[in-house]
């Protein structure tokens, strides 16, 4: 049997008829003796290709089984694997466009201390099997009333570090459509060795006159005509958007642009401050959300008691970090994914107590409410359904 063989999803009728009599874990145990991607209901995928994309970054091409429902370019998915005997889940962007063979791709940047990113970058090989979550996220191209994605106008993509991954999928999607709109991509990294997809992006710029790419390094000198040096600021954006043929007279160089920005939280905050007020539209995703300096209680860490009703444990945790980080520091491994409040994998019920949403600065004390552990801090003793 080939490495890419998969079993189709069990038909709904089969599930309805046999579901009450089938234990999914038992079914999976025996089915995976024949093929590691066969499962009663879980979306599993085999690694069929691995390639180094840049310094500390690899692209993994995956062949999902029939339980995976597909995606739109620009979306993320949760990926799970066993690391050191524990199941670890993190969120990664899909970097390719939908393919006829059903294969998908993620590009993973190794993070210092990151358990799953290190596993995927350094130890995962062709033939390994990963578990997938459903695709999520709304950084996608606009769709018409008929559901056909039909972008219009002028676009400005701003990417920093790993933030290139969803924007690369969108760039590939537009290229597959013949680049029907004007797109400028400005891509920041510390050094040029960290740029992913650089050769492909330059080739797309040569092939499509309506697509322009600028590479910006922050920790070394620029080289070549498409490289620049510096951090994101008004002067740099004005110069690069101007080089893309946009008049700056009387308005910002990006005033007619639809801006998509993705990168670390601080980068996204800077991009929003610079462009959101004057751009035609602005949408962003920050994969390391920043905590506002004026957030109530910021910097005033205390110790609170967190009671876990299902396990019967009571823990003393710090209010100065997210509940997810605080629980992990106590040796727990709650389900999690994006760690930035988007995927909702870490949501659990707060029976009592007060929490602070670090994204909005709002406190909540209403009993029996769902909270996102990754972006919530404890403000008092809590009771959680864990």
C-alpha positions as CSV (number, residue, x, y, z in Angstrom):
1,X,0.0,0.0,0.0
2,X,1.4,3.4,-0.9
3,X,2.3,6.1,1.6
4,X,-0.6,8.3,0.4
5,X,-3.4,5.7,0.7
6,X,-6.3,6.8,2.8
7,X,-9.6,5.4,3.8
8,X,-12.7,7.5,3.0
9,X,-14.8,8.8,5.8
10,X,-17.4,6.4,7.0
11,X,-20.8,7.2,5.4
12,X,-23.3,8.9,7.6
13,X,-25.6,5.8,7.3
14,X,-22.8,3.6,8.6
15,X,-22.2,5.9,11.5
16,X,-25.8,6.1,12.4
17,X,-26.3,2.3,12.2
18,X,-23.1,1.2,13.8
19,X,-22.2,4.2,16.0
20,X,-24.0,2.9,19.2
21,X,-22.1,-0.4,18.9
22,X,-18.6,1.0,17.9
23,X,-16.1,2.3,20.4
24,X,-14.1,4.8,18.3
25,X,-10.8,4.2,20.2
26,X,-11.1,0.4,19.7
27,X,-11.9,0.9,16.0
28,X,-9.0,3.2,15.5
29,X,-6.6,0.9,17.4
30,X,-7.3,-2.1,15.1
31,X,-7.8,-0.1,11.8
32,X,-4.4,1.6,12.3
33,X,-2.7,-1.7,12.4
34,X,-3.5,-1.8,8.6
35,X,-3.1,1.9,7.9
36,X,-2.1,4.6,10.4
37,X,-4.4,7.2,8.9
38,X,-7.6,5.1,9.1
39,X,-10.0,6.3,11.8
40,X,-13.6,6.1,12.8
41,X,-14.0,9.9,13.0
42,X,-10.7,11.6,13.5
43,X,-9.0,13.7,10.8
44,X,-5.5,12.2,10.4
45,X,-2.8,13.0,7.8
46,X,0.4,11.4,6.7
47,X,3.5,13.5,6.0
48,X,4.3,12.8,2.3
49,X,6.9,15.5,1.7
50,X,9.2,17.5,3.9
51,X,11.4,20.4,2.6
52,X,13.5,23.1,4.3
53,X,11.9,26.4,3.5
54,X,14.3,28.8,5.3
55,X,16.4,29.0,8.4
56,X,14.6,27.1,11.1
57,X,11.5,26.6,9.0
58,X,10.2,23.6,7.1
59,X,7.2,22.9,4.9
60,X,5.3,19.7,5.5
61,X,3.0,18.4,2.8
62,X,0.2,16.3,4.3
63,X,-2.2,13.8,2.8
64,X,-5.4,13.9,5.0
65,X,-7.8,11.1,5.3
66,X,-11.5,11.5,4.3
67,X,-12.5,13.0,7.7
68,X,-10.8,16.3,6.9
69,X,-13.3,18.8,5.5
70,X,-11.0,21.1,3.5
71,X,-10.1,24.8,3.8
72,X,-9.9,28.2,2.1
73,X,-6.5,29.9,1.5
74,X,-5.7,32.2,4.5
75,X,-7.1,29.9,7.1
76,X,-5.4,28.0,10.0
77,X,-5.8,24.5,11.4
78,X,-4.8,22.9,14.7
79,X,-2.1,20.2,14.4
80,X,-1.6,17.6,17.1
81,X,1.2,15.2,17.8
82,X,2.7,13.2,20.6
83,X,5.8,14.9,22.1
84,X,7.5,13.3,25.0
85,X,4.5,11.1,25.7
86,X,2.1,14.1,25.8
87,X,-0.4,15.2,23.1
88,X,0.6,18.8,22.0
89,X,-1.6,20.9,19.8
90,X,-0.7,24.2,18.1
91,X,-2.3,26.3,15.3
92,X,-0.6,26.7,11.9
93,X,-1.6,28.4,8.7
94,X,-2.1,26.5,5.5
95,X,0.3,27.8,2.9
96,X,-0.9,26.1,-0.3
97,X,-4.1,26.3,-2.2
98,X,-6.6,23.5,-2.4
99,X,-5.3,20.7,-4.7
100,X,-7.0,18.0,-6.7
101,X,-5.1,15.3,-4.9
102,X,-6.3,16.6,-1.5
103,X,-2.9,17.3,-0.2
104,X,-2.3,20.3,2.0
105,X,0.8,22.1,3.3
106,X,1.8,23.9,6.5
107,X,5.1,25.8,7.0
108,X,6.4,25.7,10.5
109,X,8.9,28.1,12.0
110,X,10.8,26.6,15.0
111,X,10.2,28.6,18.2
112,X,12.7,28.5,21.0
113,X,11.2,26.3,23.6
114,X,8.3,25.3,21.4
115,X,7.6,21.7,21.9
116,X,5.5,21.0,18.7
117,X,7.4,23.4,16.4
118,X,10.7,21.7,17.4
119,X,9.1,18.3,16.9
120,X,7.8,19.2,13.4
121,X,10.9,21.1,12.3
122,X,13.6,18.7,13.6
123,X,12.1,15.3,14.1
124,X,9.0,14.8,11.9
125,X,9.7,12.7,8.8
126,X,7.9,11.5,5.7
127,X,5.5,8.7,6.8
128,X,4.7,10.2,10.2
129,X,1.0,10.8,11.0
130,X,-0.4,13.9,12.6
131,X,-3.9,14.7,13.8
132,X,-5.8,17.7,12.2
133,X,-8.5,20.0,13.4
134,X,-11.0,21.8,11.2
135,X,-9.8,24.8,9.3
136,X,-10.7,28.2,10.8
137,X,-10.1,31.9,10.3
138,X,-11.6,34.6,8.2
139,X,-8.5,36.2,6.6
140,X,-9.7,35.0,3.2
141,X,-10.5,36.7,-0.1
142,X,-14.0,38.2,-0.3
143,X,-16.7,36.2,-1.9
144,X,-19.5,37.3,-4.2
145,X,-23.2,36.6,-3.4
146,X,-22.7,33.4,-5.4
147,X,-19.9,32.2,-3.2
148,X,-17.2,32.8,-5.8
149,X,-14.1,34.5,-4.4
150,X,-13.7,37.7,-6.6
151,X,-11.3,40.3,-5.1
152,X,-11.4,43.8,-6.4
153,X,-9.3,47.0,-5.9
154,X,-5.7,47.3,-4.7
155,X,-4.2,45.2,-1.9
156,X,-1.3,45.6,0.5
157,X,0.0,42.5,2.3
158,X,2.1,43.2,5.4
159,X,3.9,40.2,6.8
160,X,6.5,39.7,9.6
161,X,8.2,36.4,10.4
162,X,5.8,33.5,10.4
163,X,3.1,36.0,9.4
164,X,4.0,35.3,5.8
165,X,2.2,31.9,5.9
166,X,-1.5,32.9,5.4
167,X,-0.5,35.7,3.1
168,X,1.5,33.2,1.0
169,X,-1.6,31.1,0.6
170,X,-3.5,34.2,-0.6
171,X,-0.7,35.2,-2.9
172,X,-0.7,31.7,-4.5
173,X,-4.5,31.8,-4.8
174,X,-4.3,35.1,-6.7
175,X,-1.5,33.9,-8.9
176,X,-3.6,30.8,-9.8
177,X,-6.3,33.3,-10.9
178,X,-3.8,35.2,-13.1
179,X,-3.3,38.0,-10.5
180,X,-6.6,39.8,-11.2
181,X,-5.8,42.7,-8.8
182,X,-2.8,44.8,-7.8
183,X,-1.0,43.4,-4.8
184,X,2.1,44.7,-3.0
185,X,3.6,42.3,-0.4
186,X,6.0,43.8,2.2
187,X,7.7,41.1,4.2
188,X,9.9,41.6,7.3
189,X,12.4,39.3,8.8
190,X,15.5,39.7,11.0
191,X,17.9,38.3,8.4
192,X,17.4,37.2,4.7
193,X,18.1,33.6,5.7
194,X,14.8,33.6,7.5
195,X,12.7,34.6,4.5
196,X,10.4,31.8,3.4
197,X,9.3,31.4,-0.2
198,X,11.8,34.1,-1.4
199,X,12.6,32.4,-4.7
200,X,8.9,31.7,-5.5
201,X,7.8,35.3,-4.5
202,X,10.5,36.8,-6.8
203,X,9.4,34.5,-9.6
204,X,5.8,35.5,-9.2
205,X,6.8,39.2,-9.3
206,X,8.6,38.6,-12.6
207,X,5.6,36.7,-14.0
208,X,2.8,39.0,-12.9
209,X,3.3,42.8,-13.4
210,X,0.4,43.4,-10.9
211,X,2.3,41.7,-8.1
212,X,5.2,43.4,-6.3
213,X,7.2,42.1,-3.4
214,X,9.6,43.9,-1.0
215,X,11.8,42.1,1.5
216,X,12.8,44.1,4.6
217,X,15.5,43.0,7.0
218,X,15.8,44.4,10.5
219,X,19.2,43.0,11.7
220,X,21.5,43.3,8.7
221,X,22.1,45.5,5.7
222,X,19.9,45.2,2.6
223,X,21.1,43.9,-0.6
224,X,19.6,44.0,-4.1
225,X,16.8,46.2,-5.5
226,X,13.9,44.4,-3.8
227,X,15.6,44.4,-0.3
228,X,15.3,47.2,2.3
229,X,16.4,47.7,5.9
230,X,14.4,48.9,8.8
231,X,11.3,48.4,11.1
232,X,7.8,49.2,10.0
233,X,7.1,52.9,10.1
234,X,5.4,55.6,8.1
235,X,8.4,56.6,6.1
236,X,9.2,53.1,5.0
237,X,5.6,52.2,4.1
238,X,5.3,55.5,2.1
239,X,8.5,54.8,0.2
240,X,7.6,51.2,-0.6
241,X,4.0,51.9,-1.5
242,X,5.2,54.8,-3.6
243,X,7.6,52.5,-5.4
244,X,4.7,50.3,-6.2
245,X,3.2,53.2,-8.3
246,X,0.8,54.7,-5.8
247,X,0.5,58.5,-5.7
248,X,1.1,60.0,-2.2
249,X,-0.1,63.4,-3.0
250,X,-2.7,64.6,-0.6
251,X,-3.2,61.3,1.2
252,X,-1.4,58.3,2.5
253,X,0.2,56.0,0.0
254,X,-2.0,53.2,1.0
255,X,-5.3,55.1,1.2
256,X,-6.8,53.1,-1.6
257,X,-5.5,49.8,-0.4
258,X,-7.2,46.9,1.3
259,X,-4.6,46.0,3.9
260,X,-4.0,42.5,5.4
261,X,-1.3,42.3,8.1
262,X,0.0,39.2,9.9
263,X,2.9,38.8,12.4
264,X,3.8,39.2,16.0
265,X,1.4,41.2,18.1
266,X,3.7,44.3,18.3
267,X,4.0,44.3,14.5
268,X,0.3,44.0,14.0
269,X,-0.3,46.8,16.5
270,X,2.2,49.0,14.6
271,X,0.6,48.2,11.2
272,X,-2.9,49.0,12.5
273,X,-1.8,52.3,14.0
274,X,-0.1,53.3,10.7
275,X,-2.7,52.2,8.2
276,X,-6.1,51.3,9.6
277,X,-7.4,54.9,9.8
278,X,-6.7,55.7,6.2
279,X,-6.7,52.4,4.3
280,X,-9.8,51.3,2.4
281,X,-10.0,48.4,4.8
282,X,-7.8,46.7,7.4
283,X,-7.7,43.2,8.7
284,X,-5.0,41.6,10.8
285,X,-4.0,38.5,12.7
286,X,-1.4,38.7,15.5
287,X,0.1,35.3,16.6
288,X,1.6,36.7,19.8
289,X,-1.1,39.0,21.2
290,X,0.3,41.9,23.2
291,X,-1.2,42.9,26.6
292,X,-2.0,46.6,26.6
293,X,0.1,48.5,29.0
294,X,-2.9,50.1,30.6
295,X,-4.8,46.8,31.1
296,X,-6.4,46.7,34.5
297,X,-4.2,44.7,36.8
298,X,-1.3,44.5,34.4
299,X,1.9,44.0,36.3
300,X,0.1,43.4,39.6
301,X,0.4,39.6,39.8
302,X,-1.1,37.8,42.8
303,X,-1.7,34.2,43.7
304,X,-5.2,32.8,43.4
305,X,-6.8,29.4,44.0
306,X,-8.2,27.6,41.0
307,X,-10.5,24.7,41.7
308,X,-10.8,22.1,38.9
309,X,-14.2,20.5,39.4
310,X,-13.7,17.4,37.1
311,X,-10.3,16.4,38.5
312,X,-11.0,17.5,42.1
313,X,-7.8,19.5,42.3
314,X,-7.1,22.9,43.7
315,X,-4.1,24.8,42.4
316,X,-2.4,28.0,43.4
317,X,-1.6,30.0,40.2
318,X,-0.3,33.4,39.3
319,X,-2.8,36.1,38.1
320,X,0.1,37.6,36.0
321,X,-0.1,35.1,33.2
322,X,-2.9,33.5,31.1
323,X,-4.8,30.7,32.7
324,X,-3.5,28.4,30.0
325,X,0.1,29.2,30.9
326,X,-0.6,29.1,34.6
327,X,-2.2,25.6,34.3
328,X,0.7,24.3,32.1
329,X,3.2,25.6,34.7
330,X,1.4,23.3,37.2
331,X,1.9,20.3,34.9
332,X,-1.5,20.3,33.3
333,X,-2.1,19.9,29.6
334,X,-5.5,21.5,28.7
335,X,-6.5,21.3,25.1
336,X,-5.1,24.4,23.2
337,X,-4.3,25.5,19.7
338,X,-3.6,29.0,18.5
339,X,-2.9,30.4,21.9
340,X,-4.2,33.8,20.8
341,X,-8.0,33.6,21.3
342,X,-9.0,32.6,17.8
343,X,-9.5,28.9,17.5
344,X,-11.5,28.4,20.8
345,X,-9.8,25.0,21.4
346,X,-9.0,25.9,25.0
347,X,-12.5,27.2,25.9
348,X,-13.8,25.8,29.2
349,X,-16.6,26.7,31.6
350,X,-15.9,29.1,34.5
351,X,-18.3,28.1,37.3
352,X,-17.4,31.0,39.6
353,X,-14.9,33.7,40.0
354,X,-13.7,36.7,38.0
355,X,-11.5,36.6,34.9
356,X,-9.9,39.3,32.7
357,X,-10.0,39.1,28.9
358,X,-6.5,40.3,27.9
359,X,-7.7,41.1,24.4
360,X,-10.5,43.5,25.4
361,X,-9.6,44.4,29.0
362,X,-13.0,43.4,30.1
363,X,-13.7,41.6,33.4
364,X,-16.4,39.0,33.7
365,X,-17.8,37.4,36.8
366,X,-21.1,35.9,35.5
367,X,-21.3,32.2,36.7
368,X,-21.2,29.3,34.3
369,X,-19.7,31.2,31.4
370,X,-17.2,30.0,28.7
371,X,-13.7,31.4,28.9
372,X,-10.8,31.1,26.6
373,X,-7.9,30.0,28.8
374,X,-5.2,31.4,26.5
375,X,-6.4,35.0,26.7
376,X,-7.9,35.0,30.2
377,X,-6.3,35.9,33.5
378,X,-7.6,35.1,37.0
379,X,-8.7,38.2,39.0
380,X,-10.0,36.1,41.9
381,X,-10.2,32.5,43.1
382,X,-11.9,30.5,40.3
383,X,-13.7,27.3,39.7
384,X,-13.2,25.8,36.2
385,X,-14.7,22.7,34.5
386,X,-11.4,20.9,34.1
